[in-house]
């Protein structure tokens, strides 16, 4: 696929990302708006960008970071640069419930009295994902999905429980507010509107300010990489369809700057969306080619091992191999829904071309 490079809105952020080691500085993006990098432990993304929106007598933040002392201290230090403390946080707008976005929200609320806001679709997943009494069932559902995907027995248990290592990065917190698609947020001085953008998670939210011409894109649209869009026990039936539709929905907004949760801020929303759409079309075609080359059907896992990834398959850690399998499954499901492939159900599902006899 032809390369396309967005224009960084912050050269300092861009340089920090390219360095592969440096953290960007706290930045005043524009009057009343701050970008605060919060570190992510042992993760190639390195940090999440928390945005602080100034309000009368305090701030609201978009996302919060992981629940670690280092992250909490970085958030507090970043707010101090802007002239605030954790106690000044009035609200936490969570783009989605992954630990690097939602993990610290509960601790921030404990220390400030802030409200926490989520989309209902993500709020509905909290119990099964983060309550101790429910997590074993979720792991078992993931295990069954991996079995049907054809994951080898030798790696099955490792992959099924791969996400357990990060559960302690979340302070379980029920939302105080549920935010619907198109809802205008009651934030004095801001005309912030919520955009429901499912795909990466069922309840992913972006936030747009038409007057300030900025889009807070969470993980939905990033400058360089694409978010994981996967079939898993808590996903919708066809998350890739949700994601592609959501991309089209945000593309229509005429904004000057995109403020994502990772990497760096950038300028060209429509062009970046078009590039991501083209990437998925290329991936779908690659998967069709792999399936067509299998004489009697092929499992999802086998397809995943034959695709082009950013590194050799053997070097991908267990958690990311599970994500790769489930992301491949999302593309297979999309192709099945469009009638371009067929699934032969069994103990291990096999995928075949639509005209396979």
N, C-alpha and C positions, 0 to 999 in steps of 0.2 A: 504494500500500500504506500502511496506517496506520502512523504513526511509533511507535517504541518506544525509549525511552531507558533504558539501564541505569543503575544507581546506581554512581557512581565509588567505589571503595574508597580512593582517595587523591585528595583535592581538589587537592593540589599537582601530581600527575601530570596530572590532568584539565585544570587551568589551563594547564600547559605545552603540552599537546596543542592546546588551543584557541587558544593564542597564535600558532600556526603558525611560530614562530621559536625559542622558548625550549626549552632542554633541561630535563627534570625533574632533580631532585636525586637523589643516592644516598639510598635510604631503607631503614631497618630495618623490614621488613614486619611481623615478629613475632620473638620470640626465636629466634635461630639462622638467620634467613632475611633476605637482603638483595636489593634490586632495584638494578641498576646500568645506567644508560642508556649505550649505546655508539653513537656517531654513525655514520650511513650517508651517504656522500658523494653529493651531487647526486641526491637521492631524496626524493619527497614524504613518505615515512614518517619520514625524519629520523633515527631511532634504532631500535635493537633493545634490548629490555630483557633483560639477562642476569641470571639469578638465582643467587646464591651461597648454598649450603647449608652451614652450619657442621658440621664433623666433628671428631673428636678429632685435633688436630694439623694441621688444615688445612680446606680447603673443596672441595666439588664445585660445578661451575657447570653450569647448563643453558643451552646455546648459548654462542657466543663473540663473534660480530660479524664484520665484514669484515676482510680482511687489509690494513689500512692502518696506518701509524704512528700516526695520530690515534686510530684505534679501539683500538690496543694501549695507547696511553698513557691513554685514558679508562678502559679496563678495569683497568689497573694502579692508577690513581688511585682508582677506585671500590672496589677491594679494599682499598686503604690506609685508606679511611674505615672499613671494617669491621674493620681491624686485621690485614690479611693482605697478602701479596705474590703475584705470579704464581708464584713458587717454591712457595707453599703449596697450589697447586691439585693435588688428588689425582686428579680425574677430570673429563672434559667429556662431559656427556650432550647429544648433538646431536639436536634435534627433527627436523631434516631437512637435506638437503645443499645448500640454496640458500646463496649466498655470504654473506648477512648473518647466517646462523646457524652455518655450518660453516667459513667462510673463515679465521678466526683459530685454529681448533682445533689445527692442526699447529704453529703458532708457540708456542702455549701449552705444548704437549707438549714441544717442544724446550727450553723454558726451565724446565720444572718436572718432567718425567718423568711427567706425568699420563697416564692412559689415556683413550682416546677411544671412545665407545660410539655405535653407530648401529643402526637396524633393518636386517636383511639386505636388504630390498627396495631401500633407498637405497644401501647399501654396494655392491650389484651394479651400480650406475649410475656409479660414480666413474670407472672407466677411460675409458668412452666420453665422459663429460662434461668431464673435466679433464686427461687425459693428452694431451700434445701430438701423439702419433702417431695419435690416434683422433678428434680433434675435427672434422677435415675431413669424415669420413664422417657424423658427426652433423649437421653443417650441411647436407650434401647431402640427408639424409633429411628435414630440416626444409623444405628448398627444395621437394622433391617433394610434401610435404604441402600447402604453400602453393599450388603449381601446381594441385593437385586441388581446392583450396578456391576457386580463381578469382581469386587475387591478381593484379592487373595487372602486366604485364611491367615497366613503368616503375619499380615499387617492389619487385619481387620480390627482387632481390639485397640491397637494403638491409634488408629484413625478415628474410631467411634468416640473415644474419650479425649480426643486431642484438644478440645476447647476447655477442658476442666482446669487446665493450668492457669487460666486467666480469670476464673470466676471471682477470686478474691480481689480483683481490680475494680469491683463494683460495690458501691454502698447501696443496697436495695432501697428504693424510694418510690412510693406510689406517687403518681402525678397529682397535683392540685387542680390542674386545668387540662382539659382536652381541647385540642385545637383542630378545627375542621378546615378542609380545603377552601381557599378563598376568604378565610376569616381575617378581618382587620384586627390587629393586636392593639390593645389599649395601653400604648406606651406614649406618654406625653412628649410631644416634639418629634414623633416619628409616625410616618404613614406606612407602617410595616404590614404587609399582607402575607399570609401563609399560603404556600403552594404545596399540595400533596403530590409527591413524586415517588410513588412506590417502585420497587425493583431491587435496589440494594438492600432494603428492608421493606416490609409491607407498609410501614407507616412513616417512611422517610419524608421529611419536610424541608423545603427551601423557603427562604423569606426574601421578599422583594420590597424595595422602597422606590416607588415610581418617581417621587420628587427628587430624591438623591441619586436616582439612576444607578442603584447597586443591587446585585443579587447575592445573597448569602446562600451558597450552593451546597453546603455540607459535603457529603461524598458523592453527590449526584453528578456533578460536572467538575472535573479536576483538570489541571493544566497539562499534564503529561500522561498519566496513567488512567485506566478505566476502573471503576469500582467492580468488586466481585458481585455478580448477579447469579444466584445459585438456587437450585431446588434443594430444599432441606425440610425437616419436619415442621418448621414454622413459616415457610414461604407460602406464597399463593401457588395455585396449580401451574401457572405459566408466568413466572416472574420476569422473564426476558421480554415478553409481550408488554407487561406493565412498564418495564424500564424504557423500552423504545417509545411507547406512547408518552411517557413522562418527559422524555427528552424533547419530543415535538412540542409538548405543552410549555416548557420553559423557553424554548427557542424563540417564541414570538415576542418575548419581553425585550424592549429596546433599552438596554442598560449600557452604561459606560464602563463598568467594572464588575468583575466576578470575584467574589470573596469566598474561596473554598476552605474546607477544613484541613487540607493538607497541601504540601508543596508550596505554592506561592500565588498571589493575586495576579489576575491577568485581564485582558481587555476584550477579546473577541468571543463573545458568547455564541452567536449563531454559527460562526466558522468552526469553533471547537465542537459544537453539537454535531454538525455535519460530518466532521472527521470521525467522531465516535460512532455515529450511525454507519459510516463506511467501514470502520473496523469490524463491527459486528456482522455486516454483510459478508465481508471477507472470511470471517471465522465460520459462519454458517456454510459457506461454499467449501471451505477446507474440510469441515466435518462430513458434508455430503460425499466428498471425494474419498475420504477414509472409509465410510460405510460402503460405498460402491465397490471398493477394492476388496471387501471381505466376501469370500465365496458363499458362506452359509450363515451370515449374520455375525454381529460383533457386539460385545458388551460395552457399556458406557466407559468402564475403566480402561478397556483396551483401546477405545477411541482416544481417551485422554492421553494415554501414554504415547500415541503416535502424532499428537498435535505439536505445533510450534509454541514453545514457551520461552520465557525470558532467560532460562538457564536449562541445562540438561536435566531431564526428568529425574535421574538418579540422585541429583544434588538438591532436589526440592525437599524441604522438611515435611514431616508428617502432616502437620496442620494445613500447610499450603497444598499438599497433594490431595487432601480431602476436599479443600476448596476447589482445586482444579477439576476433580471428578464431578463435584456438584454443579460447577459452572458449565462443564461440558454437558451434563444432564439437562440444564436449563436450555441450552441450544438445541439439543435433541428434541426436547418437548416442544419447543417452538416450531421446529421443522415438522414434527408429527402433527401439530395443530393446523399447519398450513397444507398438509397432505403431501409433503415432499419426502417424508420417510414414514416407515411403519415400525411399530413395536411388536415383537413376538413375546408375549408375557410368559414367564416361567419362574422357576426358582432364581434364575439369573435372566433378566430381560435381555433379549437380543434385538438389535436394530438392523433393519434391512431397507433397501430402496423401495419406493412405493409400488413398483411393478414386480417385486420379488415373488416368485411362485413357491 
